[in-house]
């Protein structure tokens, strides 16, 4: 399941996701829901240690808000 810690404060649950392969990238889509704050539709890709995509937050009574995200997997700390 997809989980965004940054969305926990808004009450968004973890959401099921689907993946497809496109060359050496993995594409994903998911939906997370909050009883009070609406829905978020996630779309993106993972390639190597990079991840990027968009999410659209929709809520009754407000215009949809689109965000873009991009990140790199943290290297594991050596023990």
Helices and strands as residue ranges (DSSP letters): G 5-10, E 17-22, E 25-34, E 38-47, E 50-58, E 65-72
